[in-house]
Amino acid sequence: MRVLMLGWEFPPFITGGLGTACYGLTKALARHGAQVVFVLPKPIACDYASHVRLLAPQAPRAAEGDTSPAAVASIYEVPGLESRYEHSYYVPGVIFKAVPSRIRSPYQSAGGKSHAAPGSGPGKLVTEASESTVPGSIGFLGASAGPAIRHASELYAGNLMQETQRYARLALALVKGEEFDVIHAHDWMTYPAGLAIAGYSGKPLVVHVHSTEFDRSGEHVNQPVYDLERRGMHGAIRIIAVSHLTKSIIVHRYGIDPAKVEVVYNGIDTDGHLPVVPRTAIRRGDKIVLFLGRITWQKGPEFFIRAAKKVLEKFHRVKFVMAGSGDMVQEIIELAAAEGIGQKIIFTGFLHGPDVERVFKLADVYVMPSISEPFGIAPLEAIRHDVPIIISKTSGVAEVITHALKVDFWDIEDMADKIIAVLRHPPLSSTLREHADMELRSLTWDAAAAQCVSAYANAIASMPV
């Protein structure tokens, strides 16, 4: 099986769970004998190796080794850069070179209110219209992404919309001459590229829904993003949803036939040994309650802070660690100060690699109070690190992990009571950890890959002769 995979991020350049999922899934697909070509939307400035063949825009060779901001900016703006590509091959890995995209993250926003271009200043809306449709596409987006959205849910607009169009053009040019059996597109930012390539190649498109606009924005959706998601789902031959929760949204909010949607749970790599990190307390006797994720509306950080205040009214020797970045960081810091618990909350910023391992080793309990979480890989990482978890009932991971304490995200009293119960009662903590670890063993990327291969086969078989 030859798979053309479209994704917005891939390790080591990741900003959320999507990159982690792409990494685990592609490794497992390779073990299943699939040949994966992964198309990235942005050039990357350094040499990195992986287990799949990667295609990305190639920077002019004269600039290799110069990764200064000025050089990066000048390279990206070179006319004709998008027509320069390099195919990178190696066995067992791949080496690729390029320069960063003009946006740092698909989750980028300014002030929690709008998406801003780099250098535009806090809260300034980007109102540029998206570029025209990609040659060879089937009118997937039209000539414009529509007007700027003016409510607080706007996290995806302006330059990011243009970057999805740019990515579609790059991907279509890159894959001409490539041999593949199926197209696998991850989340809305790659749907225009998937539709364009499907229209050009005649190959089936499978879209993988890791999150929807309703998860990110609630009822106040960004209409252009919703429209793009809907076109991608309707244009696909098969849809992969990361949970039954997500499948329900796809069916009822996007008007998709449920027979077209297959649920494939995310997995986790459980092989290998975790690094040994001493459980040195931040202060002797302190218990550590961990929030790890984007600090944005979808993840419910304000409920974590309000529950923390309730905990501290009854249990004093505890610290709350908020690991992550996002558009609500400043708001959440101010909320902690207003609640009078600022000295008990530690904000670490975005963590990478060893720092993530370390913060899990320090934690006594992990809390995920998400308002809407299609799946949630971080709780699996917590279990892998022998940390008991408290998770929102409105999460996909709640469907597959029984031995977790589950809460309504808005019920801060219940959340606080459950946090205290885990901290005060070692037998409860031990039971949750031991049994959740056994459940984790069935959630593998190999199982997910096998289901994806089946979805590919169904998609190929469904194509008209």
Buried (B, 14 or more C-beta within 10 A) or exposed (E): BBBBBBBBBBEEBBBBBBBBBBBBBBBBBBEEEBBBBBBBBBBBBEEBEBBBBBBBBBBEEEBBEBBEEEBBEBBBEBEEBBEBBBBBEEEEBBBBBBBBBBBEBBBBBBBBBBBBBEEBEEEBBBEBBBBEBBEBBEEBBBEEBBEBBEEBBBBBBBBBBBBBBBBBBBBBBBBEEBEBBBBBBBBBBBBBBBBBBBBBBEBBBBBBBBBBBBBBBBEEBBEBBBBBBBBBBBBBBBBBBBBBBBBEBBBEBBEBEEEBBBBBBBBBBBEEEEEEBEEEBEEEEBBBBBBBBBBBBBBBBBBBBBBBBBBBEEBEEBBBBBBBBBBBBEBBBEBBEEBEBBEBBBBBEBBEEEEBBBBBBBBBBBBBBBBBBBBBBBBBBBBBBBBBBBBBEBBBBBEBBEBBBBBEBBBBEBBBBBBBBBBEEEEBBEEBBEBBBEBBEEBBBBBBBBBBBEBBBBBBEEEEE
